[in-house]
């Protein structure tokens, strides 16, 4: 892709996306330009990936064909106010903020603008991200495909209806945090049983990675794969019964409902 890609904001998500794009080898570093109010962040990314750094949001909007707004939702309005005079119908605005609907962003621009709403997650940094995308009426299917190709540089991407974005945030956008907590709990349990911590983390991580891959590649229902591990009267069913008694699945589902609710009403 030869189009210029600009990032306004280089927090955790923006940095993960930049890193994933460059590491993939599919995006030329010379076609990426970034700006963040923290010069420490931009200097670090420039040193690491050799990308260009702009002096302002206006610089990014002027120099880019695709502008990725990776700033906090509460400052979207301020950033858009700065750049809206430069944005025309040929540029694509990519949003990644929870709570900012396409119609909200359209109102901020106060004119026709191509908008593609996305939601990636931080495993983008290691090339295993999961992203969701949807577009407004002005953006074309070709525009959507171009943005999808960018997001596929650092993982998988799916086009969904906008009313499913909040569910996506709960199941993929925020879920790495849940998984990290699960890995930590697995490791703690192993340490309690005498396992050295470094080995405990390695074993827990590989178990999670391998299990996810089995679900993805076997086409078996997760419950069937679980049953295959649970021998009658064995160790695994003992652990599963304990997790069920503590409300393991219901706790995860409840957390996701809270997450989706928060996303739905964020501004």
Backbone as a ProteinNet text record, in pm:
[ID]
protein_1_A
[PRIMARY]
XXXXXXXXXXXXXXXXXXXXXXXXXXXXXXXXXXXXXXXXXXXXXXXXXXXXXXXXXXXXXXXXXXXXXXXXXXXXXXXXXXXXXXXXXXXXXXXXXXXXXXXXXXXXXXXXXXXXXXXXXXXXXXXXXXXXXXXXXXXXXXXXXXXXXXXXXXXXXXXXXXXXXXXXXXXXXXXXXXXXXXXXXXXXXXXXXXXXXXXXXXXXXXXXXXXXXXXXXXXXXXXXXXXXXXXXXXXXXXXXXXXXXXXXXXXXXXXXXXXXXXXXXXX
[TERTIARY]
84.8	0	87.8	58.5	140	79.1	-40.3	-104.4	-34.1	-36.8	22.7	-74.2	-22	-103.3	-55.2	-144.8	-108.6	-177.8	-104.5	-159.1	-161.1	-276.8	-287.4	-312.6	-210.1	-214.9	-135.8	-45.3	40.4	43.4	-75.2	-84.9	-62.2	-113.6	-91.7	-143.5	-265.9	-324	-255.3	-234.5	-167.3	-28.9	45	180.5	178.1	80	67.4	38.4	-49	-82.9	36.9	107.1	225.7	327.8	353.7	450.5	409.1	282.1	233.2	241.7	208	213.7	355.3	450.7	588.7	650.2	624.4	679.7	627.3	506.5	448.8	524.6	591.6	662.6	572.8	441.2	346.8	326.4	371.4	358.3	497.7	529.3	658.7	665.6	772.2	785.7	783.1	823.8	824.1	683.9	585.5	446.8	368	437.8	372.5	425.1	331.9	369.1	284.5	346.6	276.8	289.2	191.9	200.7	136.4	202.6	147.1	200.5	120.6	166	286.2	303.1	419.9	533.8	632.7	747.6	826.8	815.6	883.6	830	696.8	635.3	675.6	667.7	699.8	848	933.4	1077.7	1109.4	1043	1065.2	1021.7	903.5	854.4	940	985.6	1073.1	1203.8	1259.8	1385.9	1368.3	1255.7	1231.7	1199.2	1119.5	1068.5	1111	1176.8	1223.1	1112.9	999.5	886.8	901.3	814.3	817.9	736.3	776.4	706	661.1	532.4	479.3	485.8	468.7	476.5	341.6	233	99.8	-2.9	-125.2	-236.1	-261.7	-246.1	-266.2	-164.5	-39.7	63.9	19.1	-31.6	-73.1	-188.1	-288	-404.9	-366.9	-272.8	-230.3	-151.8	-66	27.2	-29.1	-144.8	-192.6	-317.2	-326.6	-448.5	-544.9	-486.5	-563.8	-522	-617.3	-585.8	-649.1	-565.2	-611.9	-615.5	-734.9	-752.6	-740.8	-620.3	-598.4	-576.2	-668.1	-666	-784	-783.8	-892.3	-1024.4	-1134.5	-1265.4	-1301.5	-1258.5	-1299.4	-1229.1	-1126.4	-1062.5	-1083.1	-1171.5	-1202.3	-1248.5	-1340.6	-1398.5	-1291.8	-1197.2	-1090.3	-999.3	-962.6	-874	-942.4	-1068	-1141.5	-1158	-1177.9	-1188.3	-1058.9	-945.9	-816.7	-796.9	-845.4	-811	-923	-1045.8	-1159.5	-1149.2	-1082.7	-1069.3	-983	-899.7	-806.2	-864.2	-963	-1017.3	-1114.7	-1091.5	-1184.9	-1239.3	-1317.6	-1384.8	-1290.2	-1165.7	-1069.4	-992.7	-991.4	-921.2	-1015	-955.4	-1033.6	-999.2	-1101.8	-1084.5	-1111.8	-1014.6	-1029.2	-1036.3	-1145.5	-1160.2	-1139.5	-1085.9	-1068.2	-1117.9	-1202	-1243.6	-1376.1	-1375.9	-1500.5	-1594.8	-1723.4	-1823.7	-1844.3	-1757.8	-1771.8	-1834.3	-1964.2	-2034.9	-2001.1	-2025.2	-1999.9	-2078.3	-2204.6	-2285.8	-2229.8	-2173.7	-2112.7	-1995.4	-1912	-1793.5	-1834.8	-1936.3	-1986.4	-2033.5	-2102.6	-2151	-2036	-1926.9	-1811.1	-1745.1	-1744.3	-1683.7	-1775.3	-1905.2	-2004	-1996.7	-1951.7	-1949	-1926.9	-1951.1	-1932.5	-1785.8	-1764.7	-1629.5	-1638.6	-1540.1	-1532.5	-1486	-1566.2	-1532.3	-1542.5	-1438.4	-1441.3	-1412.4	-1509.8	-1495.1	-1431.9	-1330.3	-1261.2	-1239.1	-1208.6	-1169.3	-1069.8	-941.4	-839.9	-813.4	-722.7	-678.6	-525.9	-470.1	-325.5	-239.6	-289.4	-204.3	-161.7	-210.8	-160.7	-8.8	45.5	189.3	269.5	211.1	282.2	220.9	147.2	91.9	-27.3	-91	-205.3	-325.6	-343.6	-456.4	-587.5	-698	-831	-901.3	-947.8	-1007.9	-1144.8	-1232.5	-1363.5	-1371.7	-1441.9	-1452.5	-1594.9	-1636.9	-1761.8	-1744.6	-1826.6	-1806	-1932.7	-1914.1	-2031.1	-2068.6	-2170.6	-2221.5	-2126.1	-2050.9	-1960.8	-1841	-1792.4	-1680.3	-1725.9	-1641.3	-1675.7	-1631.5	-1677.8	-1634.3	-1484.6	-1432.2	-1288.3	-1211.6	-1265.2	-1204	-1198.5	-1309.9	-1319.2	-1218.4	-1204	-1110.2	-966.4	-936.4	-800.8	-767.5	-862.9	-839.5	-831.1	-913.1	-908.4	-770.7	-713.5	-580.5	-474.7	-490	-396	-406.2	-529.1	-548.6	-508	-514.2	-470.9	-318.6	-248.8	-102.8	-62.4	-152.4	-115.5	-219.2	-282.2	-376.2	-494.6	-608.1	-732.1	-822	-908.6	-1003.3	-1135.3	-1244.3	-1378.6	-1462.5	-1540.9	-1637.1	-1766.9	-1818.1	-1941.5	-2033.4	-2157.7	-2249.5	-2209.7	-2232.5	-2188.5	-2255.7	-2378.8	-2446.4	-2387.2	-2287.2	-2218.2	-2082.2	-2045.9	-1914.7	-1897	-2000.1	-1987.6	-1966.9	-2034.3	-2013.6	-1872.2	-1823.9	-1687	-1585.2	-1606.9	-1514.9	-1508	-1622.7	-1626.6	-1555.9	-1570.2	-1515.6	-1373.7	-1331.6	-1196.9	-1119.1	-1183.3	-1111.3	-1052.6	-1132.5	-1088.9	-1043.2	-1076	-1052.8	-906.5	-808.5	-670.1	-643.2	-705.5	-686.2	-738	-852.5	-906.4	-811.2	-759.1	-670.3	-540.1	-488.6	-367.4	-392.4	-511	-545.4	-552.6	-606.4	-616.4	-477.8	-389.1	-251.6	-181.6	-202.4	-143	-194.2	-324.8	-383.7	-329	-315.2	-258	-115.9	-37.7	100.5	107.2	22.5	20.1	-13.5	-108.9	-145.5	-30.2	45	160.4	269.7	291.7	391.9	352.5	223.4	173.9	206.5	210.4	241.9	392.7	474	619.2	690.5	618.7	680.9	755.4	878.1	946.1	863.2	859.5	768.3	795.1	920.9	949.1	894.3	908.6	854.4	701.4	646.2	499.9	437.2	497.4	443.4	455.8	570.2	588	484.6	463.2	368.3	225	190.4	55.5	30.1	126.7	110.9	96	178.2	170.8	39.3	-10.7	-138.8	-251.8	-250.9	-353.9	-340.3	-216.8	-192.1	-235.8	-194.6	-228.6	-377	-441.4	-586.3	-663.8	-623.9	-689.7	-671.3	-551.9	-525	-608.5	-629.3	-713.7	-856.4	-910.1	-1045.4	-1053	-952.5	-951.7	-939.4	-858.7	-823.7	-899.1	-959.4	-1024.5	-1168.5	-1231.2	-1374.1	-1463.1	-1408.6	-1486.1	-1539.7	-1655.5	-1709.4	-1616.7	-1592.6	-1505.7	-1548.1	-1679.6	-1727.4	-1684.1	-1681.8	-1637.5	-1488.5	-1409.7	-1266.2	-1241.8	-1321.7	-1311.3	-1343.7	-1452.2	-1492	-1382.5	-1310.9	-1204.7	-1090.9	-1075.6	-968.6	-1015	-1146.1	-1201.9	-1227.7	-1128.8	-1147.1	-1238.2	-1319.9	-1407.5	-1328.7	-1368.7	-1302.7	-1160.6	-1122.7	-984.1	-955.4	-834.3	-788.8	-857.2	-877.9	-931.3	-1075.8	-1158.5	-1298.6	-1309.7	-1213.1	-1211	-1189.9	-1096.2	-1069.2	-1186.4	-1246.4	-1360.3	-1477.8	-1502.5	-1612.5	-1589	-1464.9	-1433.6	-1455.2	-1411.2	-1432.4	-1581.8	-1659.1	-1804.4	-1866.5	-1819	-1875.1	-1844.1	-1736	-1697.2	-1757.7	-1836.4	-1901.7	-1808.9	-1715.2	-1614.2	-1676.4	-1760.6	-1819.4	-1914.6	-1993.9	-2088.4	-2014.7	-1899.7	-1820.6	-1767	-1720.5	-1669	-1780.9	-1895.9	-2008.9	-2055.3	-2061.2	-2101.2	-2002.5	-1872.8	-1770.5	-1786.7	-1818.1	-1837.3	-1959.3	-2066.6	-2185.6	-2152.5	-2074.4	-2031.8	-1947.4	-1857.8	-1768.4	-1847.7	-1939.9	-2020.7	-2108.1	-2164.3	-2248.5	-2166.8	-2048.1	-1961.2	-1926.6	-1895.4	-1863.9	-1982.6	-2100.4	-2222	-2253.9	-2219	-2257.8	-2139.4	-2022.3	-1905.5	-1916.4	-1862.7	-1854.4	-1720
-120	0	124.2	217	338	459.5	445.5	559.6	596.2	725.2	773.5	749.5	690.5	657.4	741.6	821.5	908.5	870.1	874.3	846.6	974.1	1009.8	1117.3	1050.2	1048.5	976.7	847.5	827.6	708.1	644.5	623.7	555	406.1	326.5	181.9	121.3	160.6	102.6	153.5	285.5	340.6	282.6	270	214.4	68.5	-7.1	-147.8	-161	-74.2	-78.8	-42.5	64.3	105	-8.6	-64.5	-173.8	-293.2	-330.4	-444.5	-421.9	-301.1	-268.4	-278.4	-218	-216.8	-355.7	-428.6	-562.8	-657.9	-633	-721.1	-714.8	-601.6	-583.7	-543.5	-530.8	-495.6	-345.1	-268.7	-123.8	-62.3	21	88.7	191.6	186.9	280.4	425.9	451.3	588.4	641	550.8	590.2	608.1	601.4	616.1	741.5	825.1	947.3	955.8	995.7	994.7	1128.9	1155	1270.8	1235.6	1276.1	1264.7	1382.2	1429.9	1541.4	1503.4	1374.8	1326.5	1300.8	1387.2	1368.1	1243.6	1202.9	1080.7	959.7	954	842.5	842.7	959.6	965.3	938.2	988.4	964.7	816.5	750.9	607.8	527.3	560.6	489.1	517.3	640.7	676.1	597.7	590.1	518.3	368.7	315.2	172.1	129.6	212	168.7	256.9	368.3	453.6	527.4	550.6	618.9	770.4	843.2	989.4	1044.9	1160.3	1225.9	1364.9	1394.1	1526.3	1617.9	1746.3	1844.1	1873.6	1831.9	1862.5	1770.8	1774.8	1700.7	1750.4	1881.1	1940.2	1884.8	1867.7	1806.4	1669.2	1590.2	1453.8	1455.6	1539	1546.1	1593.2	1684.5	1738.4	1635.5	1559.9	1470.8	1332.5	1297.8	1159	1141.9	1024.2	984.2	915	846.7	775.7	830.9	885	944.7	858.6	800.1	713.8	793.5	813.4	889	793	785.2	693.1	771.1	863.8	943.8	901.7	947	912.9	970.5	898.4	944.8	1086.3	1124.4	1255.1	1373.3	1347.1	1458.7	1451.9	1360.5	1351.3	1486.2	1548.6	1673.8	1780.4	1790.4	1890.9	1862.9	1736.4	1699.4	1724.3	1684.5	1703.2	1851.4	1931.9	2076.7	2131.4	2075.5	2119.6	2082.2	1964.4	1911.3	1918.9	1948.2	1933	2019.5	2134.7	2221.2	2162.7	2064.7	2003.8	1877.8	1819.5	1691	1711.1	1638.5	1641.5	1500.6	1484.5	1356.4	1248.9	1285.1	1185.4	1119.7	1183.7	1128.5	1036.4	936.7	842.4	862.7	884.2	895.9	759.2	708.4	580.4	607.5	566.2	586.4	452.9	461.2	338.3	357.2	456.4	491.7	426	363.1	310.5	426	405.3	506.1	614.3	620.3	721.9	658.9	676.4	621	698.7	636	701.5	831.6	830.2	952.3	1063.3	1025.2	1125	1193.9	1114.9	1169.7	1253.7	1208.3	1286.9	1424.6	1430	1558.4	1650.8	1592.4	1673.1	1738.2	1666.6	1721.6	1823.6	1807.4	1899.7	1910.3	1802.1	1797	1651.6	1618.4	1479	1435.3	1327.3	1272.1	1120	1057	911.4	867.2	784.8	738.9	587.2	526	383.1	364.6	310.9	287	149.9	144.7	18.7	-0.5	-122.3	-152.3	-268.1	-239.3	-345.2	-381.7	-474.5	-499.4	-505.5	-501	-483.7	-600.1	-724.3	-827.6	-795.6	-685.3	-637	-622.4	-590	-567.5	-692.7	-810.6	-935.2	-1005.6	-929.8	-984.8	-1075.7	-1069.9	-1157	-1076.8	-958.3	-875.3	-928.2	-880.3	-906.2	-772.5	-739.3	-607.6	-621.2	-525.4	-516.2	-383.7	-383.6	-263.4	-245.5	-119.9	-84.9	55	90	215.9	300	429.1	512.7	506.3	577.2	565.7	622.5	725.8	788.5	699.7	626.5	535.8	421	383.5	278.3	141.9	38.8	-96.7	-110.8	-41.2	-43.8	22.4	134.2	200.4	104.1	36	-56.7	-170.3	-219.3	-328	-282.5	-157	-103.7	-96.3	-49.8	-39.9	-179.5	-271.6	-409.7	-470.3	-441.5	-493	-439.4	-312.2	-253.9	-328.2	-351.3	-416.1	-563.1	-623.5	-763.3	-776.4	-663.4	-667.1	-716.2	-698	-735.9	-827.9	-913.5	-1010.9	-1035.3	-1064.1	-1089.6	-966.8	-952	-840.2	-887.9	-840.5	-876.9	-751.5	-748.9	-641	-681.1	-593	-620.9	-499.4	-516.6	-404.2	-319.8	-190.2	-102.8	-136.5	-186.9	-215.5	-336.5	-402.4	-513.4	-472.3	-345.9	-299.4	-317.9	-287	-296.8	-442.3	-534.3	-676.6	-717.8	-663.2	-694.1	-645.9	-525.3	-471.4	-564.9	-618.8	-708.9	-840.3	-894.4	-1027.2	-1023.7	-911.3	-905	-780.4	-665.1	-541.2	-536.7	-573.2	-569.4	-704.2	-811.5	-945.1	-983.7	-924.7	-958.7	-936.3	-835.1	-811.5	-929.7	-986.5	-1101.3	-1220.4	-1238.1	-1351.7	-1337.5	-1214.6	-1192.3	-1227	-1193	-1226.9	-1378.8	-1447.8	-1593.6	-1656.8	-1606.8	-1658	-1634.8	-1515.6	-1485	-1581.6	-1608.5	-1700.3	-1842.2	-1887.4	-2019.7	-2028.7	-1925.5	-1924.9	-1923.3	-1842.1	-1836.4	-1973.1	-2040.1	-2173	-2271.5	-2261.6	-2350.2	-2318.8	-2189.4	-2148.9	-2200	-2195	-2246.4	-2394.5	-2464.7	-2607.7	-2634.5	-2527.1	-2544.9	-2518.2	-2479.9	-2454	-2320.4	-2312.5	-2183.1	-2089.4	-1961.5	-1869.4	-1856.8	-1851.7	-1836.1	-1953.5	-2073.7	-2191.8	-2192.1	-2145	-2141.3	-2051.5	-1934	-1844	-1903.7	-1964.1	-2025	-2133.3	-2218.5	-2329	-2278.1	-2177.6	-2122.1	-2056.8	-1979.5	-1911.2	-2010.4	-2114.3	-2213.3	-2289.7	-2316	-2385.2	-2302.4	-2170.3	-2081.1	-2070	-2051.9	-2040.5	-2166.7	-2282.3	-2408.2	-2436.8	-2404.5	-2428.5	-2342.9	-2215.5	-2126.6	-2178.2	-2226.8	-2278.9	-2403.1	-2486.3	-2604.7	-2565.4	-2464.4	-2418.3	-2364.8	-2287.2	-2224.6	-2327.9	-2430.9	-2521.9	-2653.7	-2691.6	-2823	-2821.7	-2701.9	-2688.2	-2761.5	-2794.6	-2857.7	-2750	-2775.3	-2684.3	-2686.4	-2569.6	-2567.3	-2666.4	-2684.8	-2779.4	-2922.6	-2956.3	-3090.6	-3108.3	-3004.2	-3011.8	-3023.5	-2952.3	-2963	-3104.8	-3161.3	-3296.7	-3398.6	-3374	-3466.5	-3471.9	-3363.4	-3358.5	-3415.4	-3419.3	-3456.9	-3607.3	-3682	-3826.4	-3849	-3954.6	-3984	-3998.9	-3923.9	-3932.4	-3880.2	-3802.9	-3759.4	-3622.3	-3577.2	-3449.7	-3329.8	-3336	-3219.8	-3191.9	-3296.5	-3274.6	-3222.7	-3258.9	-3207.1	-3055.4	-3011.7	-2868	-2795.4	-2855.6	-2794.4	-2778.3	-2880.1	-2872.8	-2758.6	-2738.8	-2630.5	-2494.7	-2481.3	-2354.9	-2325.7	-2427.5	-2409.4	-2368	-2426.7	-2393.8	-2249.7	-2194.4	-2055.9	-1956.4	-2008.3	-1920	-1867.5	-1949.2	-1906.9	-1847.9	-1924.8	-1877.9	-1760.4	-1766.4	-1657.6	-1528.4	-1539.4	-1420.5	-1355.9	-1438.8	-1386.2	-1318.5	-1384.5	-1327.5	-1197.2	-1194.9	-1072.7	-959.7	-991.5	-890.1	-834.6	-920.8	-877.2	-787.4	-819.8	-735	-595.2	-588.6	-460.1	-383	-454.6	-393.2	-334.9	-414.4	-369	-250.2	-256	-145.6	-17	-26.9	90	146.5	58.4	103.5	173.1	117.2	168.9	310.6	344.9	475.2	567.2	529.8	618.1	737.1	848.8	968.6	1034.7
0	0	0	-92.9	-107.8	-38.8	11.8	75.7	205.8	238	361.2	476.7	582.5	699.3	817.1	872.2	982.8	1111.5	1221.1	1353.3	1435.5	1485.1	1583.8	1717.9	1800.5	1927.3	1918.9	2014.2	2015.2	2153.9	2209.7	2337.5	2318.3	2410.9	2403.5	2273.8	2233.3	2113.5	1987.2	1979.7	1862.3	1844.8	1952.9	1947.3	1903.4	1955.3	1916.6	1767.9	1716.8	1575	1487.7	1525.6	1449.5	1446.8	1564.4	1571.6	1488.5	1497	1420.5	1271	1226.3	1082.9	1029	1099.8	1051.6	1058	1166.1	1180.1	1073.4	1024.7	922.7	790.9	766.3	639.6	524.5	550.5	443.7	428.7	528	524.1	528.3	429.9	425.9	538.3	615.5	728.1	683.5	558.9	507.1	480.2	479.2	455.3	584.7	698.7	828.8	897.1	942	1014.5	1140.7	1251	1379.7	1450.7	1537.1	1626.5	1759.6	1866.7	2000.7	2081.1	2173.9	2256.8	2342	2364.9	2437.8	2340	2339.4	2249.9	2288.2	2413	2456.3	2380.2	2363.7	2291.2	2144.2	2079.9	1937.1	1912.5	1999.6	1984.5	1996.5	2090.8	2110.5	1988.6	1933.5	1815.4	1692.3	1677.6	1564.9	1571.6	1691.7	1709.7	1682.7	1725.9	1712.8	1570.2	1500.1	1369.8	1251.6	1277.4	1168.7	1095.6	1163.5	1100.3	1112.9	1042.9	1044.3	1161	1209.3	1318.9	1274.4	1292.8	1260.9	1381.7	1356.5	1465	1529.5	1462.7	1514.4	1449.9	1503.3	1441.9	1300.5	1281.5	1149.3	1049.7	1093	1008.7	960.8	1053.1	1020.3	920.1	946.3	858.3	718.8	709.7	580.6	500.1	568.3	499.4	469.8	527.1	521.5	436.1	373.9	302.8	398.5	497.6	599.9	734.3	810.4	940.8	1049.1	1134.1	1241.6	1371.1	1423.7	1547.7	1666.2	1722.1	1833.8	1963.1	1986.9	2109.7	2197.4	2321.9	2413.4	2362.8	2386.8	2337.8	2382	2502.7	2554.8	2488.7	2405.7	2335.2	2184.1	2138.6	1996	1941	2013	1964.7	1945	2037.6	2027.1	1908.8	1891	1780.5	1646	1635.8	1510.4	1479.4	1581.1	1560.4	1498.5	1538.2	1485.2	1338.8	1299.5	1167.1	1063.8	1106.3	1014.5	889.8	900	783.3	673.5	708.9	613.1	550	615.1	570.2	455.2	345.5	233.3	210.1	105.1	81.1	29.1	1.4	-45.8	68.9	184.3	299.2	378	443.3	523.7	670.7	750.4	894.9	957.5	1031.6	1101.1	1251.2	1314.2	1458.4	1530.5	1653.1	1731.2	1874.9	1895.6	2032.3	2071.6	2187.7	2243	2271.9	2242.6	2275.1	2171.4	2071.4	1966.9	1842.5	1828.5	1713.8	1586.9	1474.4	1346.2	1335.7	1378.1	1369.6	1459.6	1573.2	1662.6	1593	1527.7	1460.8	1340	1267.6	1153.9	1198.9	1312.2	1364.2	1402.7	1452.1	1490.2	1368.1	1255.8	1134.1	1066	1083.2	1027.3	874.5	811.6	665.2	623.7	496.5	453.1	464.4	534.5	554.7	551.9	490.9	494	632.9	697.3	831.8	838.2	889.9	917.7	1066.1	1134.6	1277.6	1299.4	1382.6	1407.4	1556.8	1592.2	1729.5	1725.8	1741.1	1749.8	1895.7	1919.3	2056.5	2062.4	2181.3	2195.5	2146.1	2134	2073.8	1929.8	1875.3	1745.6	1747.7	1864.5	1877	1845.6	1865.8	1836.1	1714.8	1633.4	1510.6	1529.4	1645.7	1675.1	1722.3	1665.4	1702.8	1647.5	1704.8	1651	1641.7	1521.7	1499.7	1434.7	1466.6	1402.6	1328	1213.6	1131.8	1080.9	1069.3	1001.8	942.9	844.3	772.6	767.5	733.9	710	561.9	523.9	386.9	282.7	319.5	221.7	189.5	284.8	261.3	170.9	76.6	-18.7	32.3	-36.6	-1.9	-24.8	-126.2	-151	-36.4	13.5	129.6	248.3	270.8	382.7	366.8	244.7	219.2	240.9	202.6	224.4	372.8	452	596	657.1	608.8	658	631.5	515.7	482.4	579.2	617.4	715	847.5	893.7	1023.1	1018.9	902	889.5	888.3	884.7	899.2	1037.1	1134.9	1271.2	1335.1	1253.4	1307.6	1216.7	1276.9	1203.8	1211.9	1111	1109.2	1050.8	1109	1063.3	1045.6	938.3	916.7	986.9	1072.8	1146.4	1139.9	1182.6	1194.8	1315.5	1305.7	1413.8	1546.7	1542.4	1669.1	1742.3	1680.3	1745.9	1802.4	1785.1	1830.2	1981.4	2059.1	2204.7	2247.4	2179.4	2207.9	2169.8	2058.4	2016.1	2118.9	2170.7	2271.7	2391.9	2432.3	2547.8	2521	2398.8	2370.3	2316.6	2256.7	2199.4	2238.3	2233.6	2261.6	2400.7	2499	2639.2	2692.1	2622.4	2677.9	2699	2628.3	2665.5	2814.3	2873.2	3016.6	3098.3	3056.3	3129.8	3117.2	2994.4	2969.3	3048.7	3055.2	3134.6	3281.6	3330.1	3468.5	3487.6	3386.6	3393.4	3394	3307.6	3303.4	3437.2	3493.7	3623.3	3730.5	3726.7	3825.2	3807.6	3682.8	3657	3711.9	3684.5	3731.1	3883.6	3945.9	4092.5	4151.6	4088.8	4136.6	4126.5	4016.2	3999.4	4100.7	4124.7	4224.2	4362.6	4392.6	4520	4536	4422.2	4423.9	4412.4	4416.2	4417.5	4286.9	4182.3	4052.2	4053.4	4001.3	3987.2	3899.3	3933.2	3865.2	3716.3	3675.9	3532.7	3453.2	3506.3	3438.4	3443.6	3553.8	3568.2	3462.6	3439.9	3338.1	3198.5	3169.6	3037.4	3013.5	3111.8	3096.8	3084.9	3165.2	3158.5	3023	2976.4	2847.1	2732.5	2732.5	2624.9	2628.5	2748.5	2760.8	2701.5	2729	2674.8	2523.8	2477.2	2333	2259.4	2310.7	2246	2247.7	2357.9	2369	2269.9	2257.7	2161.5	2019.9	1989.9	1855.6	1826.5	1927.9	1909	1873.4	1941.3	1911.4	1768.6	1730.2	1597.1	1485.1	1507	1397.3	1396	1509	1514.5	1466.7	1464.7	1433.4	1534	1648.5	1755.4	1850.2	1909.2	2010.4	2131.7	2194.8	2313	2421.4	2437.5	2538.7	2504.9	2376.4	2334	2363.9	2335.6	2363.6	2514.2	2591.6	2737.9	2783	2728.9	2767.5	2734.3	2624.4	2584.1	2686.4	2763.7	2864	2998	3018.1	3148.7	3157.9	3202.1	3223	3344.9	3341	3455.4	3585.4	3686	3815.1	3816.9	3713.7	3700.7	3760.8	3738	3795.3	3730.9	3598.7	3527.6	3565.8	3572.9	3608.6	3751.5	3835.5	3972.3	3970	3885.6	3872.8	3807.8	3704.8	3635.6	3731.4	3812.1	3909.5	4008.4	4050.1	4143.3	4077.1	3951.5	3878.8	3864.2	3832.6	3819.2	3952.2	4061.5	4192.5	4232.9	4177.2	4206.1	4106.1	4012.7	3916.1	3809.4	3763.6	3666.5	3540.1	3473.1	3347.1	3369	3474	3498.3	3532.1	3599.6	3631.2	3503.6	3409.8	3282.2	3204	3195.2	3121.7	3185.4	3318.1	3388.7	3362.7	3362.5	3334	3193	3098	2959.9	2946.3	3019.5	3016.6	3069.1	3176.7	3233	3131.5	3067.5	2969.1	2851.9	2797.6	2684.5	2723.4	2844.9	2893.3	2903.5	2958.3	2971	2834.2	2739.7	2604	2539	2560.6	2496.5	2540.2	2662.7	2716.3	2743.9	2693.4	2706.7	2613.3	2655.5	2571.3	2594.5
[MASK]
+++++++++++++++++++++++++++++++++++++++++++++++++++++++++++++++++++++++++++++++++++++++++++++++++++++++++++++++++++++++++++++++++++++++++++++++++++++++++++++++++++++++++++++++++++++++++++++++++++++++++++++++++++++++++++++++++++++++++++++++++++++++++++++++++++++++++++

